[in-house]
Amino acid sequence: MNLLNQKGFTLLELLVTVAVVGILAAITLPNYYAYTTRAERAAIVADGRSVYRGMVVYFMEDPDGSGGYPMATDPPAFDECTFYPLLNRTT
């Protein structure tokens, strides 16, 4: 049998390919998880701000102020500073 006419991959070529793919996965997966965590945190903060602004609009449009708005208490029960720990997390 002639060695030059062989078709397919050698075991060494397959091992090198698997090793390269493993290294790439080891590099990219932690970055992907960190990215998704930051994206989820940003969505939470954006949703909270939307709720806050909606409550402000409701309070401003309430003619007699009897709507039971939580910021009417002293100190305010809810404001944008509530999200400060989420905005400044590093992990």
C-alpha positions as CSV (number, residue, x, y, z in Angstrom):
1,M,0.0,0.0,0.0
2,N,1.3,3.4,-1.0
3,L,1.5,5.9,1.9
4,L,1.1,8.9,-0.5
5,N,-2.4,7.9,-1.5
6,Q,-3.8,7.8,2.0
7,K,-6.9,9.8,2.7
8,G,-7.9,11.2,6.2
9,F,-6.2,12.7,9.1
10,T,-3.5,11.4,11.3
11,L,-3.9,11.0,15.0
12,L,-1.5,13.8,15.7
13,E,-3.4,16.2,13.5
14,L,-6.6,15.4,15.3
15,L,-5.0,15.8,18.7
16,V,-3.6,19.2,17.7
17,T,-6.9,20.4,16.4
18,V,-8.7,19.3,19.6
19,A,-6.1,21.0,21.7
20,V,-6.5,24.3,19.8
21,V,-10.2,24.2,20.1
22,G,-9.9,23.5,23.8
23,I,-7.6,26.4,24.3
24,L,-9.9,28.7,22.4
25,A,-12.9,27.6,24.5
26,A,-11.0,28.1,27.7
27,I,-10.2,31.7,26.7
28,T,-13.7,32.7,25.3
29,L,-16.1,31.1,27.8
30,P,-15.2,33.2,30.9
31,N,-15.4,36.3,28.7
32,Y,-18.8,35.2,27.5
33,Y,-20.1,34.6,31.0
34,A,-18.8,38.0,32.1
35,Y,-20.4,39.7,29.1
36,T,-23.8,38.1,29.8
37,T,-23.6,39.0,33.5
38,R,-22.9,42.7,32.6
39,A,-25.7,42.7,30.1
40,E,-28.2,41.3,32.6
41,R,-27.2,43.8,35.2
42,A,-27.6,46.7,32.7
43,A,-31.0,45.4,31.8
44,I,-32.0,45.4,35.4
45,V,-30.8,48.9,36.0
46,A,-32.5,50.2,32.9
47,D,-35.8,48.5,33.9
48,G,-35.5,50.0,37.4
49,R,-34.9,53.5,36.0
50,S,-38.0,53.0,33.8
51,V,-40.1,52.1,36.8
52,Y,-38.7,55.1,38.7
53,R,-39.5,57.5,35.9
54,G,-42.9,56.0,35.5
55,M,-43.6,56.6,39.2
56,V,-42.4,60.2,38.9
57,V,-44.7,60.8,36.0
58,Y,-47.6,59.3,37.9
59,F,-46.9,61.5,40.9
60,M,-46.6,64.6,38.8
61,E,-49.9,63.9,37.0
62,D,-51.8,63.0,40.2
63,P,-53.9,66.2,40.8
64,D,-54.5,65.9,44.6
65,G,-51.4,63.9,45.6
66,S,-53.4,61.1,47.1
67,G,-52.1,58.3,44.8
68,G,-50.1,56.6,47.5
69,Y,-46.8,57.3,45.8
70,P,-43.9,55.9,47.9
71,M,-41.7,59.0,47.4
72,A,-44.2,61.0,49.4
73,T,-42.7,59.5,52.5
74,D,-39.7,61.0,54.2
75,P,-37.1,59.6,53.4
76,P,-38.1,58.5,49.9
77,A,-38.7,54.8,49.7
78,F,-37.4,54.5,46.1
79,D,-35.1,56.7,44.1
80,E,-32.3,56.2,41.5
81,C,-29.7,55.8,44.3
82,T,-31.3,52.4,45.0
83,F,-29.5,51.1,42.0
84,Y,-26.0,52.4,43.0
85,P,-24.7,49.0,44.1
86,L,-25.7,47.4,40.8
87,L,-24.1,50.1,38.7
88,N,-20.7,49.9,40.5
89,R,-20.2,46.1,40.8
90,T,-17.1,44.8,39.1
91,T,-18.1,41.1,39.0
